């Protein structure tokens, strides 16, 4: 593959938020102070103004700055003291031990962790099982590193909400065909569905049977709604050296701007990730790392309140969307994403996305970013101002009616 072809695989034109940020008029529209009910809403990412970061985050950052060089120039894996603080917290949350010294790395955001993990496990020609639909960067990174994708379908529109809907037979077929890596997000991004205990158990069993490595992106696993249970893959009967888990304080805690992520698990894979990070970025931003001291240590009730706020927005958006004939929207069990499927329209999916932005002031991410067979869906990140999000959903529904085929 030529270098030009490799970089075409990383196309950013439809990446979340990119289109509106490349347009001066679009950005100005988002920044203008129109009345709350009518202002443009960018559903391509979470609004950290609507949902403030965890209390004390900036104080921790400031303390990192005050510490000077000792915090600015940490080990490539991240400050050892912070890793020692995080390891027992992550172990308690995920149900399996975390090795602070050799099995944990702090990265520039979970996106950085994902890049490093894929680079550490995928070489040219390697077969990689990926879920469709799933996080858009999974496909792009596998293609960039010249791996061969083996798609495994997720029935995200299933009426059975007791399971995510992964085609487990398809996953075994992928392993039989030679896939040595399985990459997936749980909860699923973009649909917000959570894998059942049975599905996670089967993933663990299949990966163990075929000696496959699993990269589990669990970025939104803290933001779980009432009634949603969660099973951590790394706590199942699977070789610890075959699993890497990715997490970080991001949309859930409104700390996206600090660009922090962690990866933990296989000591061999973490070692490779460190070698690459030492070349790519040296380390996660040193001062920002200090913010991790407050992660998983929020005040009592804070996380519960954050979840309740998001669940209220989710429920109101579902009410608006489901009130439109032909729109299907499965209830997200965790995270802050909705992935509604739209009815047949007189516009192409890409033209409808443009019409939403230009005519309704609503920015969404096209479904094709997540799978070629979900062109009739769009992704909405509902971590927004509640009133503005509902008004934007109503404008979106009105546009569906206007262009209904």
VOROSE-231528 format. One line per field, with one value per residue (C-alpha): residue in three letters; x, y, z; residue number from 1. Coordinates in Angstrom, 1 decimal, always signed. Layout:
<atoms>
resn (ALA, ...)
x (X, ...)
y (Y, ...)
z (Z, ...)
resi (NUM, ...)
</atoms>
This chain:
<atoms>
resn (UNK, UNK, UNK, UNK, UNK, UNK, UNK, UNK, UNK, UNK, UNK, UNK, UNK, UNK, UNK, UNK, UNK, UNK, UNK, UNK, UNK, UNK, UNK, UNK, UNK, UNK, UNK, UNK, UNK, UNK, UNK, UNK, UNK, UNK, UNK, UNK, UNK, UNK, UNK, UNK, UNK, UNK, UNK, UNK, UNK, UNK, UNK, UNK, UNK, UNK, UNK, UNK, UNK, UNK, UNK, UNK, UNK, UNK, UNK, UNK, UNK, UNK, UNK, UNK, UNK, UNK, UNK, UNK, UNK, UNK, UNK, UNK, UNK, UNK, UNK, UNK, UNK, UNK, UNK, UNK, UNK, UNK, UNK, UNK, UNK, UNK, UNK, UNK, UNK, UNK, UNK, UNK, UNK, UNK, UNK, UNK, UNK, UNK, UNK, UNK, UNK, UNK, UNK, UNK, UNK, UNK, UNK, UNK, UNK, UNK, UNK, UNK, UNK, UNK, UNK, UNK, UNK, UNK, UNK, UNK, UNK, UNK, UNK, UNK, UNK, UNK, UNK, UNK, UNK, UNK, UNK, UNK, UNK, UNK, UNK, UNK, UNK, UNK, UNK, UNK, UNK, UNK, UNK, UNK, UNK, UNK, UNK, UNK, UNK, UNK, UNK, UNK, UNK, UNK, UNK, UNK, UNK, UNK, UNK, UNK, UNK, UNK, UNK, UNK, UNK, UNK, UNK, UNK, UNK, UNK, UNK, UNK, UNK, UNK, UNK, UNK, UNK, UNK, UNK, UNK, UNK, UNK, UNK, UNK, UNK, UNK, UNK, UNK, UNK, UNK, UNK, UNK, UNK, UNK, UNK, UNK, UNK, UNK, UNK, UNK, UNK, UNK, UNK, UNK, UNK, UNK, UNK, UNK, UNK, UNK, UNK, UNK, UNK, UNK, UNK, UNK, UNK, UNK, UNK, UNK, UNK, UNK, UNK, UNK, UNK, UNK, UNK, UNK, UNK, UNK, UNK, UNK, UNK, UNK, UNK, UNK, UNK, UNK, UNK, UNK, UNK, UNK, UNK, UNK, UNK, UNK, UNK, UNK, UNK, UNK, UNK, UNK, UNK, UNK, UNK, UNK, UNK, UNK, UNK, UNK, UNK, UNK, UNK, UNK, UNK, UNK, UNK, UNK, UNK, UNK, UNK, UNK, UNK, UNK, UNK, UNK, UNK, UNK, UNK, UNK, UNK, UNK, UNK, UNK, UNK, UNK, UNK, UNK, UNK, UNK, UNK, UNK, UNK, UNK, UNK, UNK, UNK, UNK, UNK, UNK, UNK, UNK, UNK, UNK, UNK, UNK, UNK, UNK, UNK, UNK, UNK, UNK, UNK, UNK, UNK, UNK, UNK, UNK, UNK, UNK, UNK, UNK, UNK, UNK, UNK, UNK, UNK, UNK, UNK, UNK, UNK, UNK, UNK, UNK, UNK, UNK, UNK, UNK, UNK, UNK, UNK, UNK, UNK, UNK, UNK, UNK, UNK, UNK, UNK, UNK, UNK, UNK, UNK, UNK, UNK, UNK, UNK, UNK, UNK, UNK, UNK, UNK, UNK, UNK, UNK, UNK, UNK, UNK, UNK, UNK, UNK, UNK, UNK, UNK, UNK, UNK, UNK, UNK, UNK, UNK, UNK, UNK, UNK, UNK, UNK, UNK, UNK, UNK, UNK, UNK, UNK, UNK, UNK, UNK, UNK, UNK, UNK, UNK, UNK, UNK, UNK, UNK, UNK, UNK, UNK)
x (+0.0, +1.4, +1.9, -0.9, -3.3, -2.5, -3.3, -6.4, -7.6, -7.5, -9.8, -11.1, -13.7, -16.6, -14.8, -16.8, -17.0, -14.5, -16.7, -18.2, -14.7, -13.3, -16.1, -15.6, -19.3, -20.2, -17.9, -19.1, -22.7, -21.9, -20.3, -23.0, -25.2, -28.7, -31.5, -30.9, -33.8, -32.7, -28.9, -26.9, -26.0, -23.0, -24.0, -20.6, -19.0, -19.9, -20.4, -18.0, -19.7, -23.0, -21.5, -18.7, -15.6, -15.2, -14.7, -11.1, -9.7, -8.2, -6.7, -5.0, -3.7, -2.4, -0.7, +1.0, +2.2, +3.5, +5.4, +7.5, +9.9, +9.2, +5.6, +6.5, +9.0, +7.6, +8.5, +7.3, +4.6, +3.5, +4.2, +4.8, +3.1, +0.0, +0.1, +0.4, -2.7, -4.7, -3.9, -6.0, -8.8, -8.9, -8.5, -11.5, -13.6, -12.7, -12.4, -8.9, -5.4, -3.6, +0.2, +1.1, +4.7, +4.6, +0.9, -0.3, +0.5, -0.9, -1.5, -2.5, -6.2, -7.9, -7.4, -3.7, -4.1, -6.1, -3.4, -0.6, -2.6, -3.3, +0.2, +1.5, -0.6, -1.2, +1.3, +0.9, -1.4, -2.6, -6.3, -8.2, -11.8, -13.7, -17.4, -19.7, -20.9, -18.2, -15.9, -14.8, -11.0, -10.9, -11.4, -9.1, -6.2, -6.4, -6.3, -3.5, -1.3, -2.2, -4.1, -6.9, -10.3, -12.6, -16.0, -18.3, -21.8, -23.6, -27.4, -27.7, -31.4, -32.5, -35.6, -33.8, -32.2, -30.9, -27.8, -25.7, -26.4, -22.9, -22.8, -20.8, -20.8, -19.4, -16.7, -15.7, -15.6, -13.2, -10.9, -11.1, -10.2, -7.0, -7.9, -5.4, -6.8, -10.3, -11.1, -14.3, -15.9, -18.1, -20.5, -20.6, -19.9, -22.1, -25.1, -24.6, -25.5, -23.8, -22.5, -24.3, -22.4, -23.0, -21.6, -18.5, -18.0, -18.2, -15.7, -13.3, -13.8, -13.3, -10.2, -8.7, -9.5, -7.9, -5.1, -6.3, -5.5, -8.5, -8.4, -11.4, -12.3, -14.3, -14.2, -17.8, -18.1, -18.7, -21.7, -24.2, -28.0, -30.5, -30.9, -27.7, -25.3, -21.7, -19.2, -15.5, -13.7, -10.4, -12.2, -13.3, -11.5, -9.0, -5.2, -4.3, -1.5, -4.0, -6.1, -5.6, -8.3, -8.6, -10.2, -9.9, -11.6, -13.4, -17.1, -18.3, -16.3, -16.1, -12.3, -11.8, -9.7, -7.0, -6.4, -5.9, -6.2, -4.9, -4.3, -3.7, -3.3, -0.8, +2.7, +4.2, +1.8, +2.1, +5.9, +5.5, +3.1, +5.7, +8.4, +6.1, +4.9, +8.5, +8.8, +5.4, +4.7, +7.3, +4.5, +1.0, +1.2, +2.9, +0.9, -2.4, -1.4, -1.9, -5.6, -5.8, -5.3, -8.9, -10.2, -12.4, -12.2, -15.1, -17.3, -20.0, -23.1, -21.3, -21.2, -24.8, -25.9, -24.0, -25.6, -29.1, -28.6, -27.6, -30.4, -32.9, -31.5, -31.4, -35.1, -36.3, -34.4, -35.8, -39.3, -38.8, -37.2, -39.7, -42.5, -41.4, -42.8, -40.1, -37.4, -35.9, -33.8, -32.6, -32.3, -28.6, -27.7, -24.5, -22.4, -23.8, -24.5, -27.7, -27.7, -31.1, -32.0, -33.9, -36.7, -36.2, -35.6, -35.6, -32.0, -28.9, -27.6, -24.6, -26.9, -29.3, -26.4, -25.4, -29.0, -29.2, -26.2, -27.1, -30.9, -31.4, -28.1, -27.6, -24.3, -24.3, -21.8, -22.8, -23.5, -21.1, -18.2, -19.1, -20.0, -20.8, -24.2, -25.4, -25.7, -29.3, -28.2, -26.6, -24.8, -25.8, -23.7, -26.3, -23.9, -25.3, -27.4, -30.7, -33.0, -30.8, -30.5, -34.2, -34.9, -32.2, -33.8, -37.1, -35.6, -34.0, -37.4, -38.9, -36.3, -37.0, -40.6, -39.7, -37.5, -39.4, -39.5)
y (+0.0, +3.4, +6.1, +8.2, +5.3, +4.7, +8.2, +8.2, +5.5, +8.0, +10.5, +13.1, +14.8, +13.1, +12.6, +13.8, +17.6, +18.0, +19.5, +22.2, +23.1, +23.5, +26.0, +29.4, +30.3, +27.0, +27.6, +31.1, +29.8, +27.4, +30.2, +32.9, +33.6, +32.8, +31.9, +28.5, +26.8, +27.7, +27.6, +25.2, +21.9, +19.8, +16.2, +15.0, +15.3, +16.0, +19.6, +20.2, +23.5, +21.9, +19.3, +20.7, +18.6, +16.8, +19.2, +19.9, +18.8, +22.2, +22.4, +19.1, +20.3, +23.5, +21.5, +19.5, +22.7, +23.9, +20.7, +21.7, +19.4, +16.4, +16.3, +17.7, +14.9, +11.7, +8.2, +7.3, +5.1, +8.0, +9.1, +6.0, +7.5, +8.1, +4.6, +3.2, +5.2, +4.2, +0.4, -0.6, +1.7, +0.1, -3.4, -2.8, -1.5, -4.2, -7.2, -8.3, -7.2, -4.3, -4.2, -0.6, -1.0, -3.3, -3.6, +0.1, +3.0, +6.6, +7.9, +11.1, +10.3, +7.0, +7.7, +7.6, +4.3, +2.8, +3.8, +2.3, -0.9, -1.5, -0.7, -3.1, -6.0, -5.6, -6.0, -6.0, -8.8, -9.7, -10.5, -8.4, -9.1, -5.8, -5.2, -3.5, -0.9, +0.2, +3.1, +4.6, +4.7, +0.9, +0.4, +3.2, +2.1, -1.5, -0.3, +2.1, -0.6, -2.7, -5.4, -7.3, -6.6, -9.5, -7.9, -9.3, -8.0, -6.5, -6.4, -3.0, -2.7, -5.9, -5.8, -8.0, -5.5, -8.1, -8.5, -6.3, -8.5, -9.7, -12.5, -15.0, -17.5, -14.8, -14.1, -17.8, -17.9, -14.9, -16.7, -19.8, -17.7, -16.6, -13.4, -13.0, -9.8, -8.8, -5.1, -3.9, -1.2, -1.9, -0.1, +0.0, +3.3, +4.3, +2.4, +2.5, -1.1, -3.2, -6.7, -9.3, -11.5, -14.4, -12.5, -11.4, -15.0, -16.3, -13.7, -14.8, -18.4, -18.0, -15.8, -18.3, -21.3, -19.6, -17.8, -14.3, -11.0, -8.8, -5.0, -3.9, -0.2, +0.5, +4.3, +4.7, +1.8, +4.1, +5.9, +3.0, +3.6, +2.1, -1.6, -2.0, -4.7, -4.8, -7.6, -6.8, -9.1, -9.1, -10.6, -13.6, -16.9, -15.5, -15.3, -11.9, -11.6, -11.7, -8.7, -4.9, -2.7, +1.0, +3.5, +7.2, +10.2, +11.7, +12.5, +10.9, +13.2, +16.1, +15.9, +15.4, +18.5, +17.2, +14.4, +11.5, +7.7, +4.5, +1.1, -1.9, -5.6, -7.6, -6.7, -7.6, -5.4, -2.6, -2.8, -2.4, +0.5, +2.3, +1.9, +3.5, +6.2, +7.1, +8.0, +9.4, +11.7, +10.8, +10.6, +11.8, +15.6, +15.7, +18.4, +16.8, +13.5, +15.0, +15.2, +11.4, +11.7, +12.6, +9.9, +7.3, +9.5, +11.8, +13.1, +10.7, +11.0, +12.9, +10.1, +9.1, +12.7, +12.8, +9.5, +10.8, +14.0, +12.0, +9.5, +12.3, +13.7, +10.3, +9.6, +12.9, +12.5, +9.0, +10.4, +12.9, +10.5, +7.7, +10.1, +10.3, +7.5, +5.2, +6.3, +3.4, +4.2, +1.5, +2.5, +3.1, +1.2, +3.1, +6.0, +9.1, +8.0, +7.4, +5.8, +6.3, +4.7, +7.1, +6.3, +6.4, +10.0, +11.9, +13.0, +10.8, +10.2, +12.5, +15.3, +14.9, +15.3, +18.5, +19.7, +19.1, +21.3, +24.1, +24.2, +23.1, +24.0, +20.3, +18.5, +14.7, +12.0, +10.0, +6.3, +5.3, +6.3, +3.2, +0.6, +0.6, -1.0, +1.8, +4.7, +5.2, +6.0, +9.0, +9.2, +11.7, +12.4, +13.5, +14.8, +18.3, +21.0, +19.3, +22.0, +22.7, +19.0, +18.3, +21.4, +20.2, +16.7, +18.3, +20.3, +17.1, +15.3, +18.2, +17.9, +14.2, +15.0, +17.6, +15.2, +12.0, +10.0)
z (+0.0, -0.9, +1.7, +0.0, +0.2, +3.9, +4.8, +2.7, +5.1, +7.9, +6.2, +8.7, +6.6, +8.5, +11.8, +14.8, +14.8, +12.0, +9.3, +11.5, +12.8, +9.3, +8.5, +10.0, +9.7, +11.3, +14.2, +14.6, +14.7, +17.5, +19.5, +19.1, +22.0, +20.6, +23.0, +24.6, +22.9, +19.4, +19.6, +17.3, +19.0, +18.1, +18.8, +17.5, +20.9, +24.5, +25.8, +28.7, +29.3, +29.9, +32.2, +34.3, +35.0, +38.3, +41.2, +42.0, +38.6, +37.8, +41.3, +40.7, +37.4, +39.0, +41.6, +38.8, +37.2, +40.6, +41.0, +38.0, +36.2, +38.4, +37.0, +33.6, +32.8, +34.1, +33.0, +29.5, +31.1, +33.4, +36.9, +39.0, +42.1, +40.0, +38.6, +42.1, +43.1, +40.0, +40.0, +43.0, +41.9, +38.5, +39.9, +42.2, +39.4, +36.8, +39.2, +38.4, +39.6, +37.9, +37.9, +38.5, +37.4, +34.4, +33.4, +33.3, +31.0, +31.0, +27.5, +25.7, +25.8, +25.2, +21.5, +22.2, +24.1, +21.2, +18.6, +20.7, +21.4, +17.8, +16.8, +19.4, +18.2, +14.4, +11.6, +7.9, +6.8, +10.3, +10.5, +13.0, +14.0, +14.5, +15.3, +12.9, +13.9, +16.3, +17.0, +13.8, +14.7, +15.0, +11.3, +10.3, +12.5, +11.4, +7.8, +8.5, +9.9, +6.9, +8.9, +7.3, +8.8, +9.5, +10.3, +13.0, +13.0, +16.0, +15.8, +17.3, +16.2, +17.9, +20.0, +22.6, +24.9, +27.3, +25.2, +22.8, +19.9, +18.9, +16.3, +18.4, +15.6, +13.3, +15.9, +16.1, +12.3, +12.4, +14.8, +12.7, +9.6, +11.4, +13.3, +16.1, +17.5, +18.5, +19.0, +20.4, +22.6, +25.6, +25.9, +22.2, +20.5, +18.7, +19.9, +23.7, +24.1, +26.8, +26.2, +28.4, +30.9, +28.4, +25.5, +27.5, +28.7, +25.2, +23.9, +26.7, +25.9, +22.2, +22.6, +24.9, +22.6, +19.6, +21.4, +20.3, +21.9, +22.9, +23.1, +25.1, +24.9, +28.1, +28.0, +29.0, +31.4, +34.4, +32.9, +33.3, +33.6, +35.9, +35.4, +33.3, +34.5, +33.3, +33.0, +32.7, +30.2, +32.1, +35.1, +33.1, +32.5, +30.0, +29.9, +31.4, +28.9, +26.1, +27.2, +27.2, +28.7, +27.7, +29.9, +30.8, +32.3, +29.3, +28.5, +31.7, +33.9, +31.4, +31.4, +27.7, +27.4, +29.6, +27.1, +29.5, +29.0, +30.5, +29.2, +31.5, +31.3, +29.3, +30.4, +27.0, +25.1, +27.6, +27.1, +23.4, +23.8, +26.0, +23.4, +20.8, +23.1, +23.8, +20.1, +19.3, +22.3, +25.0, +27.6, +28.3, +29.1, +32.5, +34.1, +33.0, +34.5, +37.9, +37.3, +37.5, +41.2, +41.5, +39.1, +40.9, +44.0, +43.3, +46.2, +47.3, +45.1, +42.3, +39.8, +40.6, +39.9, +36.6, +35.5, +36.5, +34.5, +31.4, +31.8, +31.9, +28.6, +27.0, +27.9, +26.6, +23.3, +22.9, +23.4, +20.7, +18.2, +18.8, +18.2, +14.5, +12.4, +11.0, +13.4, +15.4, +18.4, +20.8, +24.4, +25.4, +28.5, +29.1, +27.7, +26.1, +22.5, +20.6, +17.2, +15.7, +12.3, +10.1, +7.7, +3.9, +2.9, -0.4, +0.4, +0.5, +4.0, +3.5, +2.1, +5.0, +7.5, +5.7, +5.7, +9.4, +10.0, +7.5, +8.0, +11.6, +13.3, +14.3, +13.9, +13.9, +12.9, +9.8, +10.4, +7.7, +10.1, +12.2, +9.5, +5.8, +6.4, +8.8, +6.4, +7.4, +11.0, +12.7, +16.0, +18.6, +21.7, +24.2, +26.8, +26.1, +27.7, +28.4, +27.0, +23.9, +23.1, +23.2, +21.0, +18.5, +18.4, +17.6, +14.7, +13.5, +13.5, +11.7, +9.0, +8.7, +8.0, +5.5, +3.5, +4.1, +0.8)
resi (1, 2, 3, 4, 5, 6, 7, 8, 9, 10, 11, 12, 13, 14, 15, 16, 17, 18, 19, 20, 21, 22, 23, 24, 25, 26, 27, 28, 29, 30, 31, 32, 33, 34, 35, 36, 37, 38, 39, 40, 41, 42, 43, 44, 45, 46, 47, 48, 49, 50, 51, 52, 53, 54, 55, 56, 57, 58, 59, 60, 61, 62, 63, 64, 65, 66, 67, 68, 69, 70, 71, 72, 73, 74, 75, 76, 77, 78, 79, 80, 81, 82, 83, 84, 85, 86, 87, 88, 89, 90, 91, 92, 93, 94, 95, 96, 97, 98, 99, 100, 101, 102, 103, 104, 105, 106, 107, 108, 109, 110, 111, 112, 113, 114, 115, 116, 117, 118, 119, 120, 121, 122, 123, 124, 125, 126, 127, 128, 129, 130, 131, 132, 133, 134, 135, 136, 137, 138, 139, 140, 141, 142, 143, 144, 145, 146, 147, 148, 149, 150, 151, 152, 153, 154, 155, 156, 157, 158, 159, 160, 161, 162, 163, 164, 165, 166, 167, 168, 169, 170, 171, 172, 173, 174, 175, 176, 177, 178, 179, 180, 181, 182, 183, 184, 185, 186, 187, 188, 189, 190, 191, 192, 193, 194, 195, 196, 197, 198, 199, 200, 201, 202, 203, 204, 205, 206, 207, 208, 209, 210, 211, 212, 213, 214, 215, 216, 217, 218, 219, 220, 221, 222, 223, 224, 225, 226, 227, 228, 229, 230, 231, 232, 233, 234, 235, 236, 237, 238, 239, 240, 241, 242, 243, 244, 245, 246, 247, 248, 249, 250, 251, 252, 253, 254, 255, 256, 257, 258, 259, 260, 261, 262, 263, 264, 265, 266, 267, 268, 269, 270, 271, 272, 273, 274, 275, 276, 277, 278, 279, 280, 281, 282, 283, 284, 285, 286, 287, 288, 289, 290, 291, 292, 293, 294, 295, 296, 297, 298, 299, 300, 301, 302, 303, 304, 305, 306, 307, 308, 309, 310, 311, 312, 313, 314, 315, 316, 317, 318, 319, 320, 321, 322, 323, 324, 325, 326, 327, 328, 329, 330, 331, 332, 333, 334, 335, 336, 337, 338, 339, 340, 341, 342, 343, 344, 345, 346, 347, 348, 349, 350, 351, 352, 353, 354, 355, 356, 357, 358, 359, 360, 361, 362, 363, 364, 365, 366, 367, 368, 369, 370, 371, 372, 373, 374, 375, 376, 377, 378, 379, 380, 381, 382, 383, 384, 385, 386, 387, 388, 389, 390, 391, 392, 393, 394, 395, 396, 397, 398, 399, 400, 401, 402, 403, 404, 405)
</atoms>
